[in-house]
Each structure stands twice: as C-alpha cells, then as structure tokens.
Amino acid sequence: MGTDPNLTFLKAFFAARIERLRNVRDDRGAISIETMMIVAGLVVVAAIAAGVILTKVNEKAKEIK
C-alpha cells in the first residue's frame, strides 16, 4: 500500500510550521493565531485518521462475523 501524497503534504506542512514555531520563541505569554491554527489543523488531521481507522476496523469486523 503506497503513501497518500495528500497526507505526505500535510505532514511536511505541519512539520515546517511546528519547526518555525520552535525557532520563534518569544515571551509574549499569549498563544498566537498561527499556533491556534496549527493545533486546530492537527486535531482535524487526527480526527480524520481516527475516522479512517475506525471505518477499516468496522469493515473487518463485519467480514469476520
């Protein structure tokens, strides 16, 4: 099974954003909009991945029964 180019792009995109955040440490104390967008994006990606995994598991469970 090959890797999905969309997931590869998303991984690279979020890795670049996270690396940028690590290099831009400031002492403002407040979470930036960019950080919130990254966190929200990661939550969405995790929810999609969980949905895909749950769907596959349910399909296999139906085949077994």
DSSP file (Angstrom, degrees, kcal/mol; ACC not computed):
  #  RESIDUE AA STRUCTURE BP1 BP2  ACC     N-H-->O    O-->H-N    N-H-->O    O-->H-N    TCO  KAPPA ALPHA  PHI   PSI    X-CA   Y-CA   Z-CA
    1    1 A M              0   0    0      0, 0.0     2,-0.0     0, 0.0     0, 0.0   0.000 360.0 360.0 360.0 125.7    0.0    0.0    0.0
    2    2 A G        -     0   0    0      1,-0.1     2,-0.3     0, 0.0     0, 0.0  -0.232 360.0 -96.6 -81.0 170.3    1.5    3.3   -1.1
    3    3 A T        -     0   0    0      1,-0.0    -1,-0.1    -2,-0.0     3,-0.0  -0.680  35.7-116.6 -88.8 143.3    1.6    6.6    0.8
    4    4 A D     >  -     0   0    0     -2,-0.3     4,-2.1     1,-0.1     3,-0.2  -0.641  14.5-144.3 -77.8 126.0   -1.1    9.2    0.0
    5    5 A P  H  > S+     0   0    0      0, 0.0     4,-2.3     0, 0.0    -1,-0.1   0.811  99.2  57.8 -63.2 -28.5    0.5   12.3   -1.4
    6    6 A N  H  > S+     0   0    0      2,-0.2     4,-2.5     1,-0.2     5,-0.2   0.924 107.9  45.3 -67.1 -42.6   -2.1   14.5    0.4
    7    7 A L  H  > S+     0   0    0      2,-0.2     4,-2.7     1,-0.2    -1,-0.2   0.887 111.5  53.3 -66.9 -37.4   -1.0   13.1    3.8
    8    8 A T  H  X S+     0   0    0     -4,-2.1     4,-2.3     2,-0.2    -2,-0.2   0.923 110.2  48.0 -61.5 -43.6    2.6   13.5    2.9
    9    9 A F  H  X S+     0   0    0     -4,-2.3     4,-3.0     2,-0.2    -2,-0.2   0.936 111.7  49.3 -61.5 -46.6    2.0   17.1    2.0
   10   10 A L  H  X S+     0   0    0     -4,-2.5     4,-2.8     1,-0.2     5,-0.3   0.906 110.8  50.3 -61.8 -41.6    0.1   17.7    5.3
   11   11 A K  H  X S+     0   0    0     -4,-2.7     4,-2.3     1,-0.2    -1,-0.2   0.942 113.9  44.6 -60.5 -46.8    2.9   16.1    7.4
   12   12 A A  H  X S+     0   0    0     -4,-2.3     4,-2.2     2,-0.2    -2,-0.2   0.908 113.7  50.7 -64.5 -41.9    5.5   18.3    5.7
   13   13 A F  H  X S+     0   0    0     -4,-3.0     4,-2.2     1,-0.2    -2,-0.2   0.949 114.5  41.8 -61.6 -50.2    3.4   21.4    6.0
   14   14 A F  H  X S+     0   0    0     -4,-2.8     4,-2.7     1,-0.2    -1,-0.2   0.847 112.1  55.4 -69.7 -32.2    2.7   21.0    9.7
   15   15 A A  H  X S+     0   0    0     -4,-2.3     4,-2.4    -5,-0.3    -1,-0.2   0.912 109.4  47.7 -63.5 -40.9    6.3   19.9   10.4
   16   16 A A  H  X S+     0   0    0     -4,-2.2     4,-2.3     2,-0.2    -2,-0.2   0.908 112.6  48.7 -66.0 -41.7    7.5   23.1    8.8
   17   17 A R  H  X S+     0   0    0     -4,-2.2     4,-2.2     2,-0.2    -2,-0.2   0.923 112.7  47.5 -63.9 -43.7    5.0   25.2   10.8
   18   18 A I  H  X S+     0   0    0     -4,-2.7     4,-2.1     1,-0.2    -2,-0.2   0.907 111.5  50.8 -65.2 -41.3    6.0   23.5   14.1
   19   19 A E  H  X S+     0   0    0     -4,-2.4     4,-1.6     1,-0.2    -1,-0.2   0.897 109.3  51.7 -62.7 -39.7    9.7   24.0   13.3
   20   20 A R  H  X S+     0   0    0     -4,-2.3     4,-0.8     1,-0.2    -1,-0.2   0.908 109.0  50.5 -63.1 -40.8    9.1   27.6   12.6
   21   21 A L  H >< S+     0   0    0     -4,-2.2     3,-0.6     1,-0.2    -1,-0.2   0.879 107.4  53.8 -64.9 -37.1    7.3   28.0   16.0
   22   22 A R  H 3< S+     0   0    0     -4,-2.1     3,-0.4     1,-0.2    -1,-0.2   0.862 110.9  46.5 -64.6 -34.1   10.2   26.3   17.8
   23   23 A N  H 3< S+     0   0    0     -4,-1.6    -1,-0.2     1,-0.2    -2,-0.2   0.589 105.5  61.4 -84.8 -10.2   12.6   28.8   16.2
   24   24 A V    <<  +     0   0    0     -4,-0.8     2,-0.4    -3,-0.6    -1,-0.2  -0.363  69.0 164.5-113.2  51.4   10.4   31.9   17.0
   25   25 A R        +     0   0    0     -3,-0.4     2,-0.3    -2,-0.1    -3,-0.1  -0.539   7.2 167.2 -71.1 125.1   10.3   31.7   20.8
   26   26 A D        -     0   0    0     -2,-0.4     3,-0.4     0, 0.0    -2,-0.1  -0.922  40.6-125.4-134.3 164.9    9.1   34.9   22.3
   27   27 A D        +     0   0    0     -2,-0.3    -2,-0.1     1,-0.2     0, 0.0  -0.126  69.2 118.4-103.9  36.5    8.0   35.8   25.8
   28   28 A R        -     0   0    0      2,-0.1    -1,-0.2     1,-0.1     3,-0.1   0.854  62.3-147.6 -70.6 -32.5    4.6   37.3   25.0
   29   29 A G        +     0   0    0     -3,-0.4     2,-0.3     1,-0.3    -1,-0.1   0.159  62.9 102.3  88.0 -21.1    2.9   34.6   27.0
   30   30 A A  S    S-     0   0    0      1,-0.0     2,-0.3     0, 0.0    -1,-0.3  -0.740  78.6-112.7 -98.6 146.3   -0.2   34.6   24.8
   31   31 A I        -     0   0    0     -2,-0.3     2,-0.1    -3,-0.1    -1,-0.0  -0.591  36.5-127.7 -76.8 135.3   -0.8   31.8   22.2
   32   32 A S     >  -     0   0    0     -2,-0.3     4,-2.1     1,-0.1     5,-0.1  -0.337  15.1-115.1 -82.7 164.2   -0.6   33.2   18.7
   33   33 A I  H  > S+     0   0    0      1,-0.2     4,-2.4     2,-0.2     5,-0.2   0.886 117.4  55.2 -63.9 -38.9   -3.2   32.8   16.0
   34   34 A E  H  > S+     0   0    0      1,-0.2     4,-2.3     2,-0.2    -1,-0.2   0.907 107.2  49.7 -61.8 -41.6   -0.8   30.8   13.9
   35   35 A T  H  > S+     0   0    0      1,-0.2     4,-2.6     2,-0.2    -1,-0.2   0.911 110.3  50.6 -63.3 -41.9   -0.3   28.4   16.9
   36   36 A M  H  X S+     0   0    0     -4,-2.1     4,-2.6     1,-0.2    -2,-0.2   0.892 109.8  50.6 -63.0 -39.4   -4.0   28.0   17.3
   37   37 A M  H  X S+     0   0    0     -4,-2.4     4,-2.5     2,-0.2    -1,-0.2   0.900 110.7  48.9 -65.8 -40.2   -4.4   27.2   13.6
   38   38 A I  H  X S+     0   0    0     -4,-2.3     4,-2.6     2,-0.2    -2,-0.2   0.931 112.7  47.3 -64.4 -45.8   -1.7   24.6   13.7
   39   39 A V  H  X S+     0   0    0     -4,-2.6     4,-2.3     2,-0.2    -2,-0.2   0.925 113.2  48.5 -62.6 -44.3   -3.3   23.0   16.8
   40   40 A A  H  X S+     0   0    0     -4,-2.6     4,-2.2     1,-0.2    -1,-0.2   0.906 111.7  50.3 -63.1 -40.8   -6.7   23.0   15.1
   41   41 A G  H  X S+     0   0    0     -4,-2.5     4,-2.6     1,-0.2    -2,-0.2   0.908 110.0  49.4 -63.0 -42.8   -5.2   21.6   12.0
   42   42 A L  H  X S+     0   0    0     -4,-2.6     4,-2.5     1,-0.2    -1,-0.2   0.879 109.9  51.7 -64.6 -37.5   -3.5   18.8   13.9
   43   43 A V  H  X S+     0   0    0     -4,-2.3     4,-2.3     2,-0.2    -2,-0.2   0.911 110.8  48.2 -64.4 -41.7   -6.8   18.0   15.7
   44   44 A V  H  X S+     0   0    0     -4,-2.2     4,-2.5     2,-0.2    -2,-0.2   0.929 112.0  48.7 -64.1 -45.3   -8.6   17.8   12.4
   45   45 A V  H  X S+     0   0    0     -4,-2.6     4,-2.5     1,-0.2    -2,-0.2   0.910 112.0  49.4 -61.8 -42.1   -6.0   15.5   10.9
   46   46 A A  H  X S+     0   0    0     -4,-2.5     4,-2.5     2,-0.2    -1,-0.2   0.891 110.6  50.3 -64.3 -39.1   -6.1   13.3   13.9
   47   47 A A  H  X S+     0   0    0     -4,-2.3     4,-2.3     2,-0.2    -2,-0.2   0.903 111.4  48.1 -66.1 -40.9   -9.9   13.1   13.8
   48   48 A I  H  X S+     0   0    0     -4,-2.5     4,-2.5     2,-0.2    -2,-0.2   0.931 112.3  48.8 -64.3 -45.1   -9.8   12.2   10.1
   49   49 A A  H  X S+     0   0    0     -4,-2.5     4,-2.5     1,-0.2    -2,-0.2   0.912 111.7  49.5 -61.5 -42.3   -7.2    9.5   10.8
   50   50 A A  H  X S+     0   0    0     -4,-2.5     4,-2.7     1,-0.2    -1,-0.2   0.898 110.5  50.9 -63.9 -40.1   -9.2    8.1   13.6
   51   51 A G  H  X S+     0   0    0     -4,-2.3     4,-2.3     2,-0.2    -2,-0.2   0.905 110.8  48.0 -63.3 -42.5  -12.3    8.0   11.4
   52   52 A V  H  X S+     0   0    0     -4,-2.5     4,-2.3     2,-0.2    -2,-0.2   0.928 113.8  46.9 -64.2 -44.9  -10.5    6.2    8.7
   53   53 A I  H  X S+     0   0    0     -4,-2.5     4,-2.5     1,-0.2    -2,-0.2   0.921 112.3  49.9 -63.2 -44.2   -9.1    3.6   11.2
   54   54 A L  H  X S+     0   0    0     -4,-2.7     4,-2.4     1,-0.2    -1,-0.2   0.895 110.3  50.8 -62.5 -40.2  -12.4    3.1   12.8
   55   55 A T  H  X S+     0   0    0     -4,-2.3     4,-2.3     2,-0.2    -1,-0.2   0.927 111.1  47.9 -62.6 -45.5  -14.1    2.6    9.4
   56   56 A K  H  X S+     0   0    0     -4,-2.3     4,-2.3     1,-0.2    -2,-0.2   0.907 112.0  49.6 -62.7 -42.0  -11.5    0.0    8.4
   57   57 A V  H  X S+     0   0    0     -4,-2.5     4,-2.3     1,-0.2    -1,-0.2   0.918 111.2  48.9 -64.5 -42.8  -11.8   -1.8   11.8
   58   58 A N  H  X S+     0   0    0     -4,-2.4     4,-2.0     2,-0.2    -1,-0.2   0.885 110.1  51.8 -64.6 -38.3  -15.6   -1.9   11.5
   59   59 A E  H  X S+     0   0    0     -4,-2.3     4,-1.7     2,-0.2    -2,-0.2   0.927 111.7  46.3 -62.8 -44.8  -15.4   -3.3    7.9
   60   60 A K  H  X S+     0   0    0     -4,-2.3     4,-1.8     1,-0.2    -2,-0.2   0.876 110.0  54.1 -65.6 -37.4  -13.1   -6.1    9.0
   61   61 A A  H  X S+     0   0    0     -4,-2.3     4,-1.6     1,-0.2    -1,-0.2   0.886 107.7  50.2 -65.1 -38.2  -15.3   -6.8   12.0
   62   62 A K  H  < S+     0   0    0     -4,-2.0    -1,-0.2     1,-0.2    -2,-0.2   0.859 108.9  52.6 -67.1 -35.4  -18.3   -7.2    9.6
   63   63 A E  H  < S+     0   0    0     -4,-1.7    -1,-0.2     1,-0.2    -2,-0.2   0.858 107.5  52.0 -67.3 -35.0  -16.3   -9.6    7.4
   64   64 A I  H  <        0   0    0     -4,-1.8    -2,-0.2     1,-0.2    -1,-0.2   0.884 360.0 360.0 -69.4 -39.6  -15.4  -11.8   10.4
   65   65 A K     <        0   0    0     -4,-1.6    -1,-0.2    -5,-0.1    -2,-0.2   0.488 360.0 360.0 -70.2 360.0  -19.0  -12.2   11.5
